[in-house]
Amino acid sequence: MKARVHVMLKNGVLDPQGEAVRHALGALGFDGVNGVRQGKVIELDLADGTTKGDVTAMCEKLLANTVIESFTVEMS
């Protein structure tokens, strides 16, 4: 079983990496980009029987800083 975790900064939290990407895109001539938010994707290869609740607990304890980041979990 696999899980994919998407971690993003919460709205209202400054994203300096995203702003640097937006600025660089503008410098390369891509003027239509008004904002960029950068996050991360974590793919987990899980043992059978691992639940979405288990993965959520992993996120809350280690994979995401829940003070400033939000996350979503996809199981397949």
N, CA, C and O atoms as CSV, one atom per row, in Angstrom:
chain,resi,resn,atom,element,x,y,z
A,1,MET,N,N,0.844,-1.168,0.000
A,1,MET,CA,C,0.000,0.000,0.000
A,1,MET,C,C,0.895,1.238,0.000
A,1,MET,O,O,1.990,1.235,0.563
A,2,LYS,N,N,0.409,2.282,-0.636
A,2,LYS,CA,C,1.160,3.532,-0.704
A,2,LYS,C,C,0.308,4.679,-0.186
A,2,LYS,O,O,-0.921,4.657,-0.259
A,3,ALA,N,N,0.997,5.673,0.334
A,3,ALA,CA,C,0.337,6.909,0.741
A,3,ALA,C,C,1.142,8.069,0.187
A,3,ALA,O,O,2.370,8.022,0.117
A,4,ARG,N,N,0.442,9.087,-0.195
A,4,ARG,CA,C,1.071,10.316,-0.652
A,4,ARG,C,C,0.570,11.438,0.248
A,4,ARG,O,O,-0.635,11.649,0.385
A,5,VAL,N,N,1.504,12.150,0.856
A,5,VAL,CA,C,1.181,13.244,1.765
A,5,VAL,C,C,1.601,14.546,1.101
A,5,VAL,O,O,2.754,14.699,0.697
A,6,HIS,N,N,0.663,15.487,0.990
A,6,HIS,CA,C,0.944,16.814,0.456
A,6,HIS,C,C,0.985,17.782,1.639
A,6,HIS,O,O,0.022,17.890,2.398
A,7,VAL,N,N,2.104,18.480,1.785
A,7,VAL,CA,C,2.286,19.421,2.883
A,7,VAL,C,C,2.473,20.817,2.285
A,7,VAL,O,O,3.319,21.027,1.417
A,8,MET,N,N,1.667,21.764,2.767
A,8,MET,CA,C,1.751,23.148,2.294
A,8,MET,C,C,1.719,24.085,3.486
A,8,MET,O,O,1.159,23.760,4.532
A,9,LEU,N,N,2.328,25.254,3.318
A,9,LEU,CA,C,2.200,26.284,4.341
A,9,LEU,C,C,0.746,26.738,4.408
A,9,LEU,O,O,0.066,26.824,3.386
A,10,LYS,N,N,0.281,27.024,5.606
A,10,LYS,CA,C,-1.083,27.515,5.772
A,10,LYS,C,C,-1.203,28.905,5.166
A,10,LYS,O,O,-0.215,29.630,5.049
A,11,ASN,N,N,-2.433,29.271,4.780
A,11,ASN,CA,C,-2.689,30.618,4.286
A,11,ASN,C,C,-2.289,31.623,5.345
A,11,ASN,O,O,-2.544,31.419,6.532
A,12,GLY,N,N,-1.668,32.697,4.921
A,12,GLY,CA,C,-1.243,33.735,5.851
A,12,GLY,C,C,0.189,33.573,6.333
A,12,GLY,O,O,0.758,34.508,6.897
A,13,VAL,N,N,0.782,32.407,6.121
A,13,VAL,CA,C,2.179,32.183,6.495
A,13,VAL,C,C,3.040,32.597,5.308
A,13,VAL,O,O,2.799,32.159,4.183
A,14,LEU,N,N,4.040,33.435,5.551
A,14,LEU,CA,C,4.912,33.881,4.477
A,14,LEU,C,C,5.652,32.693,3.866
A,14,LEU,O,O,6.080,31.780,4.573
A,15,ASP,N,N,5.796,32.722,2.537
A,15,ASP,CA,C,6.443,31.651,1.796
A,15,ASP,C,C,7.607,32.240,0.996
A,15,ASP,O,O,7.443,32.529,-0.190
A,16,PRO,N,N,8.775,32.424,1.611
A,16,PRO,CA,C,9.891,33.049,0.900
A,16,PRO,C,C,10.371,32.231,-0.299
A,16,PRO,O,O,10.798,32.812,-1.297
A,17,GLN,N,N,10.314,30.905,-0.231
A,17,GLN,CA,C,10.706,30.096,-1.386
A,17,GLN,C,C,9.739,30.305,-2.547
A,17,GLN,O,O,10.161,30.447,-3.695
A,18,GLY,N,N,8.462,30.324,-2.251
A,18,GLY,CA,C,7.477,30.569,-3.285
A,18,GLY,C,C,7.653,31.933,-3.918
A,18,GLY,O,O,7.536,32.078,-5.135
A,19,GLU,N,N,7.935,32.939,-3.096
A,19,GLU,CA,C,8.144,34.298,-3.607
A,19,GLU,C,C,9.398,34.352,-4.481
A,19,GLU,O,O,9.407,35.049,-5.495
A,20,ALA,N,N,10.452,33.631,-4.106
A,20,ALA,CA,C,11.671,33.587,-4.926
A,20,ALA,C,C,11.390,32.939,-6.278
A,20,ALA,O,O,11.899,33.394,-7.303
A,21,VAL,N,N,10.583,31.882,-6.286
A,21,VAL,CA,C,10.218,31.230,-7.544
A,21,VAL,C,C,9.390,32.181,-8.405
A,21,VAL,O,O,9.624,32.288,-9.609
A,22,ARG,N,N,8.422,32.874,-7.796
A,22,ARG,CA,C,7.605,33.827,-8.554
A,22,ARG,C,C,8.474,34.911,-9.181
A,22,ARG,O,O,8.296,35.264,-10.347
A,23,HIS,N,N,9.413,35.435,-8.402
A,23,HIS,CA,C,10.308,36.477,-8.902
A,23,HIS,C,C,11.169,35.941,-10.053
A,23,HIS,O,O,11.329,36.617,-11.069
A,24,ALA,N,N,11.720,34.739,-9.903
A,24,ALA,CA,C,12.556,34.148,-10.946
A,24,ALA,C,C,11.763,33.909,-12.225
A,24,ALA,O,O,12.269,34.140,-13.323
A,25,LEU,N,N,10.526,33.448,-12.087
A,25,LEU,CA,C,9.692,33.247,-13.274
A,25,LEU,C,C,9.459,34.564,-14.000
A,25,LEU,O,O,9.499,34.617,-15.229
A,26,GLY,N,N,9.212,35.634,-13.232
A,26,GLY,CA,C,9.048,36.953,-13.845
A,26,GLY,C,C,10.311,37.387,-14.582
A,26,GLY,O,O,10.240,37.946,-15.677
A,27,ALA,N,N,11.465,37.127,-13.975
A,27,ALA,CA,C,12.732,37.495,-14.603
A,27,ALA,C,C,12.969,36.704,-15.889
A,27,ALA,O,O,13.682,37.169,-16.779
A,28,LEU,N,N,12.385,35.527,-15.991
A,28,LEU,CA,C,12.509,34.707,-17.196
A,28,LEU,C,C,11.448,35.042,-18.242
A,28,LEU,O,O,11.388,34.405,-19.294
A,29,GLY,N,N,10.620,36.032,-17.957
A,29,GLY,CA,C,9.633,36.471,-18.928
A,29,GLY,C,C,8.241,35.900,-18.741
A,29,GLY,O,O,7.362,36.144,-19.567
A,30,PHE,N,N,8.022,35.145,-17.671
A,30,PHE,CA,C,6.694,34.594,-17.391
A,30,PHE,C,C,5.945,35.567,-16.489
A,30,PHE,O,O,5.892,35.389,-15.272
A,31,ASP,N,N,5.365,36.601,-17.104
A,31,ASP,CA,C,4.758,37.693,-16.352
A,31,ASP,C,C,3.374,37.382,-15.812
A,31,ASP,O,O,2.855,38.150,-15.003
A,32,GLY,N,N,2.764,36.297,-16.224
A,32,GLY,CA,C,1.405,35.995,-15.809
A,32,GLY,C,C,1.290,35.300,-14.463
A,32,GLY,O,O,0.187,34.913,-14.077
A,33,VAL,N,N,2.387,35.126,-13.735
A,33,VAL,CA,C,2.355,34.422,-12.456
A,33,VAL,C,C,2.226,35.448,-11.335
A,33,VAL,O,O,3.150,36.221,-11.083
A,34,ASN,N,N,1.074,35.450,-10.661
A,34,ASN,CA,C,0.832,36.421,-9.599
A,34,ASN,C,C,1.241,35.931,-8.218
A,34,ASN,O,O,1.444,36.739,-7.311
A,35,GLY,N,N,1.365,34.627,-8.047
A,35,GLY,CA,C,1.750,34.092,-6.751
A,35,GLY,C,C,2.168,32.640,-6.869
A,35,GLY,O,O,1.696,31.911,-7.741
A,36,VAL,N,N,3.057,32.232,-5.983
A,36,VAL,CA,C,3.536,30.845,-5.938
A,36,VAL,C,C,3.564,30.412,-4.485
A,36,VAL,O,O,4.064,31.141,-3.628
A,37,ARG,N,N,3.036,29.239,-4.201
A,37,ARG,CA,C,3.158,28.602,-2.887
A,37,ARG,C,C,3.905,27.301,-3.115
A,37,ARG,O,O,3.508,26.488,-3.951
A,38,GLN,N,N,4.981,27.105,-2.377
A,38,GLN,CA,C,5.784,25.901,-2.547
A,38,GLN,C,C,5.550,24.975,-1.373
A,38,GLN,O,O,5.493,25.416,-0.225
A,39,GLY,N,N,5.416,23.694,-1.660
A,39,GLY,CA,C,5.203,22.704,-0.614
A,39,GLY,C,C,6.068,21.488,-0.852
A,39,GLY,O,O,7.081,21.548,-1.550
A,40,LYS,N,N,5.655,20.391,-0.263
A,40,LYS,CA,C,6.402,19.149,-0.453
A,40,LYS,C,C,5.431,17.989,-0.543
A,40,LYS,O,O,4.317,18.038,-0.020
A,41,VAL,N,N,5.884,16.940,-1.223
A,41,VAL,CA,C,5.128,15.698,-1.350
A,41,VAL,C,C,5.987,14.591,-0.754
A,41,VAL,O,O,7.164,14.453,-1.088
A,42,ILE,N,N,5.390,13.812,0.123
A,42,ILE,CA,C,6.083,12.692,0.756
A,42,ILE,C,C,5.349,11.421,0.369
A,42,ILE,O,O,4.151,11.293,0.622
A,43,GLU,N,N,6.057,10.481,-0.241
A,43,GLU,CA,C,5.463,9.197,-0.615
A,43,GLU,C,C,5.933,8.138,0.365
A,43,GLU,O,O,7.128,8.001,0.627
A,44,LEU,N,N,4.986,7.397,0.897
A,44,LEU,CA,C,5.275,6.349,1.868
A,44,LEU,C,C,4.874,5.003,1.296
A,44,LEU,O,O,3.776,4.854,0.759
A,45,ASP,N,N,5.751,4.029,1.406
A,45,ASP,CA,C,5.441,2.645,1.043
A,45,ASP,C,C,5.108,1.950,2.356
A,45,ASP,O,O,5.980,1.791,3.211
A,46,LEU,N,N,3.860,1.537,2.524
A,46,LEU,CA,C,3.352,1.084,3.816
A,46,LEU,C,C,3.087,-0.412,3.851
A,46,LEU,O,O,2.781,-1.029,2.830
A,47,ALA,N,N,3.208,-0.982,5.038
A,47,ALA,CA,C,2.845,-2.379,5.251
A,47,ALA,C,C,1.327,-2.519,5.178
A,47,ALA,O,O,0.599,-1.574,5.483
A,48,ASP,N,N,0.855,-3.686,4.778
A,48,ASP,CA,C,-0.582,-3.946,4.767
A,48,ASP,C,C,-1.143,-3.717,6.166
A,48,ASP,O,O,-0.511,-4.052,7.168
A,49,GLY,N,N,-2.317,-3.152,6.213
A,49,GLY,CA,C,-2.959,-2.901,7.490
A,49,GLY,C,C,-2.718,-1.511,8.041
A,49,GLY,O,O,-3.363,-1.111,9.010
A,50,THR,N,N,-1.790,-0.759,7.437
A,50,THR,CA,C,-1.565,0.615,7.873
A,50,THR,C,C,-2.758,1.450,7.430
A,50,THR,O,O,-3.163,1.384,6.269
A,51,THR,N,N,-3.313,2.221,8.323
A,51,THR,CA,C,-4.526,2.984,8.027
A,51,THR,C,C,-4.212,4.450,7.734
A,51,THR,O,O,-3.113,4.942,7.990
A,52,LYS,N,N,-5.215,5.118,7.190
A,52,LYS,CA,C,-5.082,6.555,6.964
A,52,LYS,C,C,-4.881,7.275,8.298
A,52,LYS,O,O,-4.171,8.278,8.368
A,53,GLY,N,N,-5.510,6.756,9.353
A,53,GLY,CA,C,-5.310,7.322,10.688
A,53,GLY,C,C,-3.866,7.206,11.141
A,53,GLY,O,O,-3.344,8.115,11.786
A,54,ASP,N,N,-3.211,6.091,10.807
A,54,ASP,CA,C,-1.794,5.925,11.133
A,54,ASP,C,C,-0.951,6.977,10.422
A,54,ASP,O,O,-0.059,7.579,11.021
A,55,VAL,N,N,-1.239,7.192,9.139
A,55,VAL,CA,C,-0.482,8.165,8.360
A,55,VAL,C,C,-0.752,9.581,8.879
A,55,VAL,O,O,0.160,10.406,8.935
A,56,THR,N,N,-1.988,9.858,9.254
A,56,THR,CA,C,-2.309,11.156,9.839
A,56,THR,C,C,-1.500,11.381,11.110
A,56,THR,O,O,-0.987,12.477,11.332
A,57,ALA,N,N,-1.384,10.358,11.941
A,57,ALA,CA,C,-0.583,10.469,13.163
A,57,ALA,C,C,0.883,10.740,12.825
A,57,ALA,O,O,1.540,11.522,13.512
A,58,MET,N,N,1.404,10.099,11.770
A,58,MET,CA,C,2.780,10.346,11.335
A,58,MET,C,C,2.967,11.806,10.955
A,58,MET,O,O,3.976,12.428,11.288
A,59,CYS,N,N,1.972,12.341,10.249
A,59,CYS,CA,C,2.036,13.743,9.823
A,59,CYS,C,C,2.022,14.681,11.027
A,59,CYS,O,O,2.806,15.628,11.097
A,60,GLU,N,N,1.137,14.411,11.961
A,60,GLU,CA,C,1.003,15.284,13.123
A,60,GLU,C,C,2.229,15.238,14.031
A,60,GLU,O,O,2.540,16.220,14.705
A,61,LYS,N,N,2.927,14.100,14.050
A,61,LYS,CA,C,4.076,13.948,14.942
A,61,LYS,C,C,5.405,14.295,14.290
A,61,LYS,O,O,6.338,14.697,14.985
A,62,LEU,N,N,5.518,14.148,12.948
A,62,LEU,CA,C,6.821,14.321,12.322
A,62,LEU,C,C,6.790,15.001,10.958
A,62,LEU,O,O,7.566,15.926,10.714
A,63,LEU,N,N,5.914,14.563,10.074
A,63,LEU,CA,C,6.018,14.949,8.670
A,63,LEU,C,C,5.590,16.380,8.376
A,63,LEU,O,O,6.035,16.958,7.384
A,64,ALA,N,N,4.745,16.960,9.205
A,64,ALA,CA,C,4.285,18.335,9.000
A,64,ALA,C,C,4.384,19.107,10.305
A,64,ALA,O,O,4.139,18.568,11.384
A,65,ASN,N,N,4.742,20.360,10.191
A,65,ASN,CA,C,4.707,21.268,11.338
A,65,ASN,C,C,3.307,21.867,11.355
A,65,ASN,O,O,3.043,22.853,10.668
A,66,THR,N,N,2.421,21.281,12.131
A,66,THR,CA,C,1.003,21.652,12.061
A,66,THR,C,C,0.709,23.054,12.574
A,66,THR,O,O,-0.418,23.530,12.437
A,67,VAL,N,N,1.684,23.717,13.153
A,67,VAL,CA,C,1.492,25.111,13.558
A,67,VAL,C,C,1.416,25.994,12.318
A,67,VAL,O,O,0.599,26.913,12.259
A,68,ILE,N,N,2.265,25.720,11.329
A,68,ILE,CA,C,2.329,26.575,10.140
A,68,ILE,C,C,2.009,25.843,8.839
A,68,ILE,O,O,1.913,26.476,7.788
A,69,GLU,N,N,1.843,24.523,8.892
A,69,GLU,CA,C,1.595,23.757,7.674
A,69,GLU,C,C,0.301,22.958,7.778
A,69,GLU,O,O,-0.108,22.539,8.860
A,70,SER,N,N,-0.325,22.759,6.634
A,70,SER,CA,C,-1.470,21.859,6.545
A,70,SER,C,C,-1.052,20.681,5.672
A,70,SER,O,O,-0.073,20.765,4.930
A,71,PHE,N,N,-1.796,19.591,5.763
A,71,PHE,CA,C,-1.451,18.410,4.974
A,71,PHE,C,C,-2.709,17.683,4.541
A,71,PHE,O,O,-3.763,17.786,5.169
A,72,THR,N,N,-2.569,16.944,3.449
A,72,THR,CA,C,-3.616,16.035,2.999
A,72,THR,C,C,-2.959,14.677,2.753
A,72,THR,O,O,-1.779,14.594,2.411
A,73,VAL,N,N,-3.745,13.617,2.933
A,73,VAL,CA,C,-3.240,12.257,2.770
A,73,VAL,C,C,-4.065,11.562,1.696
A,73,VAL,O,O,-5.295,11.581,1.739
A,74,GLU,N,N,-3.378,10.943,0.727
A,74,GLU,CA,C,-4.011,10.112,-0.293
A,74,GLU,C,C,-3.499,8.702,-0.118
A,74,GLU,O,O,-2.290,8.479,-0.070
A,75,MET,N,N,-4.399,7.759,-0.022
A,75,MET,CA,C,-4.020,6.343,0.127
A,75,MET,C,C,-4.348,5.618,-1.187
A,75,MET,O,O,-5.366,5.890,-1.824
A,76,SER,N,N,-3.471,4.700,-1.572
A,76,SER,CA,C,-3.746,3.883,-2.775
A,76,SER,C,C,-3.181,2.492,-2.601
A,76,SER,O,O,-3.307,1.658,-3.497
